Amino acid sequence: LAEEQGLRTSIAYARFLLGIYHYSRDELTEAEQNLQAVIDLRFFAAQDEYCAAAFVLALARLGQGRSEEARKVVESISEHALEIGNPRLVELVRAFEAEFELRLGRMAQASRWAQTHSPAPFREFHLLYIPQLTLPKVQLAEASRESLRAAVASVDGLLATPNAVHNVPVRIQGLSLLALAHAAEGERGAALEKLTAALELAAPGGFVRPFVDLGAPMLSLLGRLPEEVAAAEHVERILAACGVMSPDPSSRRTADRIRSNGAPTGAVAPESSRTSSRASR
């Protein structure tokens, strides 16, 4: 309807939502097409919307193994934030830069951001990319007992806020991180409980990428789920997106055999492993 009337601000917002939708479902080509449309309409999109679209566009390209193109998007949005001089957006972009480096396995850069980051500078949630979860992701990747406990405390505090109670994307991502933290501490029962809760929230809307983006540690944990888990069919969709193709749910345990794909604990797999996974599909 917006396109019929030439309402470019409405077109940008609709394309943004479509891009988020497709990325969440691991439909990366469709996500990229819609998010690029938002970038092309940058003068008609809201600033938060434009930045968030750029973030997810970078992730979509990274998920396709196009890391250099993804980095150019990140550099472009960083320049944009500095150019307009909005401190809140600059802080948001800095958080995403740390997230991006973490997903490439570059812990040193992500840790430097974490050391200077205020624990709670973000007052609202953004669609799909949740900056409040970048710090616990870095803490989880550091993998010390102290950092793991800090990650759990950060996520627990976030999920307890009123704004997070009914925010399904935030809860899916938060519960998934808690599952990985408990698994890293050897608390298998707690890890599977959190992961099951996240999957039950994710299945109705087809959320796939929140799990895929957590890489080998999540893949390993998915492989340890009991076969009778309520969201078993959705688990199969997630494993298929990771390149683990299995006609029988009982073969989900094959996920354990590819957990040593080079991804740092708590971070996503490097783009090279995702490229080979997508090629196998």
N, C-alpha and C positions, 0 to 999 in steps of 0.2 A: 504493500500500500504506500509506503514511504517513497519507494522508487517511482511509482506512478505519479505522485504529486511533486517529485523533485525535492523532498524534504531531507537535505543532506545530513543534518544533525541526527535525525531519526534513523536514517540509513546507517550512519556510523555506529549508533548504539545497537541496532538490530544485528549488524554484522559482528560487532564485538561479542554479543551474547551467543551468536551462532558459532563463532570461533571457539569460545570457551566450551560450548556444548560438544563440538566435534573433538577438541583436544582431550576432554575428559574421557571420551569413549575410544581414544586411540585412533581416531580418523584424522590422521595428520595432514593429508593433502587438502581435505576440506577445511580443516582448521586454518591452514596457511592461507588459503584463498580468501577466507572471510576476514582474517586478521590483517592481511595486506591491504584489504579494502579500507580498513580503519586507518591504517598508516597513510594511505593515499588521501584520506579525508581529514588529515590532522588539524586543519584550521576550523573544522566544524565539530570535532569531537571534544568532550570535556577532558581536562588535563589528566585526571585520574584514569579515565577510560583509555586515553591514548597511551599512557605509560603502561597500564596493565596489558593492553593489546600487544605492545612491543615486547613485554616480558614473555607472554605466551607464544608469540611468533618465534622468538629466539628459542624457546624450549621445543617448539614443533620442529624447527630446523635441526636442532641438536639431536632430537629423537630420530631424525632421518639420516644422521651421520654427517650433517653439513655444518661442522663446528665453526669454520671460518665465516660462513654466512651468518651464523648465529651470533658470533662475536661482533660482527659489524652492526647488527641490530642493537646489541647492548651498548656499544660505543656511541651509536647515534642517539639513543635515548639518554645516555649520560650527558652528552653535549647539550641536548635539549633542556634537561633539568638545570644545568648550570647557566644556560643562556637566559632562561626566564627568571632565574634567581629565586625560586621558591624553595625555602629551606626544608619544608615538609616533603616535597617531591625529591629533593636531593637525597634526603635520608632514606626514602623509599628505594631510590635507584641504587644507593650504596648497599642496601640490604640485598637487593636482587643480584648485584654484582658478586657478592659473597656466595649467594646461592649458586650462581652460574659457575664460579670457580670450583665450588664443592662438587658439583655434578661432573666436572671434568677431572676430579680427583686431585685438584691442586689445594691441598690442605693448608699450606703456608699462607696463601693469600686469604683464604676464608678465616683462618685463625687470627690473622692480623685485624680483620674487621671485627671479629668477636671480642677481641681484647679492648676495643675502644667503644663498643656499642652499649648504649643504655638499654637495660633489660625491657623497658616498656615505653618506647617512644611513639608507638602507633596506637591511635585511639579507635580506629575502625578497621574492619576486615575488608580485604579486597577480594574480588572474584578470582578463584583458582590459585593464584600465587598469594600465599598468606605470609607476609613478612615476619609476623610474630613467631613463626615456626622455624625461621632460618637459624636463629641462635641455638635452639635445642638440636637441630640437625648437625651443626658444627660440633656441639658438645658430644653428641652421640658418636660422631666420626672420630673424635679424639680418643674415645674408648677407655679412658681411665675410670676407676671406680668413682672418683669425685665428679668427673664430668658426666658420667652416666646418671648419677643421682641428681645432678643439676638439671639435666635434660628432662628427667621425670618430673621434677618439681616445677619446671617451666611449663611443661605441657599440662600437667594437672591443674596448675593455677589458671592457665588459659581456658581450659575446658569448663572450669567452674564459674567463669564470668557469665553474667546474664546474656550477653550478646552471642555467646557460643552455644547456649543450651539448645537452641533450635536451628543452628546453622549446620546443615548436613555436611557440606564440603569441609568445613573446619573440623568437625567431629571425626570425619573419615580420616583426614590427614593426621590429626592429633592422636587418635587411637592407634593408627598404624605406627607412628613413631614410638608410642608407649610400648607397643608389642615388640619392636626391635630392641628397645632399651631393656625390657625385662628378659628378652632372649639373651642379650649380651651379658647379663648378670647371672645367667643360668637358671632363671625362673621360668621354666617352660610352661607351667600351668597358667601363670598370669599372662605370659606372652600370647598363648593361643586364645585365651579368653578375650583379650583386647583385640586381637586380629579378627576373631569371629564376630565381635560387635561391629568392627569397621566394615567387614564384608556384608553383614546384614543391612547396614545403612547404604552401602554402595550398590548392591544388586538391583534394587528397583529402578534406579536411574542409569544403570549401566556404567558407573564410574570404574574405569580401568587404569588410567594413567597415575592416579595417586599411589597405586601399588607398583606399577611398572617403574616409575621414577625412583623408587627406593632401591632398585637394583638387586644384586646378588643376595644380600642379607634377607630381603623380603622374599625373594624367590625360594631360598632355603626354608624359610619359616612356612611358606605356603605348602611346601612339600611335606611338612610334618603334621598338617591338619588331618584330623580323622576323616575318613571317607564319608561319614554320615552327616558332616557339617551342613547346616541348613542352606548355605549359599554355595553348594558344591558346583552347580552349573556356572556360576559366576567365576569361581576359582578357575575353572577350565578356560573361560574367556581370557582371564588375566594371564594364565600360563601360555595360551596361544599367542597373545600379544608379545610375550617374551621369547617366542620361538620354540616353546616346548609343546609340541603337537602330540596329543594322545587321544585315541578314540575311546579309552576306558578311564574313568575317573580314578580307578585304583592305581593307575600308572603315574599319578601325580607325584609319587615319591621320586620319580626321575629328576625332579627339580633339584634335589639334593646333590645330584651328580655334576651340576654345572655351577655350583655356588662359588667355585674358585676361579671366577672370570676376571679377577683383577680389580673389582670395585672395592674401595675402602669401606670399612665397617660403618654402616649408617648412611652411606652416600649412594648415589646411583652409579650404575655401571658406566664406564667410559663410552664415548660415542661409538668407538670402533666395535664394541661388543654388541651394541644395539643395532648397528648396521648389519652385522652378520645374522642377528636374530631375525630382523625384518626380511632379509633376503631368503631365509629358510621358510618363510611363510608362503 
